[in-house]
Amino acid sequence: QKEVEQNSGPLSVPEGAIASLNCTYSDRGSQSFFWYRQYSGKSPELIMFIYSNGDKEDGRFTAQLNKASQYVSLLIRDSQPSDSATYLCAVKRIGGNTPLVFGKGTRLSVIA
Amino acid sequence: DGGITQSPKYLFRKEGQNVTLSCEQNLNHDAMYWYRQDPGQGLRLIYYSQIVNDFQKGDIAEGYSVSREKKESFPLTVTSAQKNPTAFYLCASSIDGTWTSSTDTQYFGPGTRLTVL
């Protein structure tokens, strides 16, 4: 059973465009949602987290959460070639005695 | 300089040998984790520990063993029983091992790339 699903990509966008990365999850008890960026050969680094419905903005990144639809997304505005990486979605069930559950990631390629 | 360190960065092992991967953190985090990542795949949880002297199996614990004798250290042993050990191994930690905080998350070390020859 896949608990966190992401399109594997690659998602190709031109430089300066908006990249939209999507993630769906199956556990309705999930309460916190995290986006990690992973460059090839490197370890994941945290970009953003969100736990309330709606949008959360941080610089060029916006996380969007819709718990009713069990859907979380990450928008990257003014995409740069340096944004080319794999983006991992992770969810957590608060107090459920389980670690983060990760999706397989979406590979983003920003074309100069 | 706080963070999570993993050593070595690259490791080569002959078939049939056990090998231990090191993971140390000086963040004073309670919880620590081991993941395995194969090319083009997501992260798969091997073992995790919420507190010293306690650990639980993850999704793919067979062929691996861990110990948590100190808060800052969580070494992973890849035994000869692991059928396909070649992979990228990632250690992570988080502040709260009970996961009661909505904002607590996991931070990753740089990883160890293990190759079985």
Interface residues (C-beta under 8 A of the other chain):
Chain A: S8 Q31 S32 F34 K42 S43 P44 E45 L46 F49 Y51 L88 A90 K92 R93 I94 G95 G96 N97 T98 P99 L100 F102 G103 K104 G105
Chain B: A31 Y33 G40 Q41 G42 L43 L45 Y48 G58 L90 S94 T98 W99 T100 S101 S102 T103 D104 T105 Q106 Y107 F108 G109 P110 G111
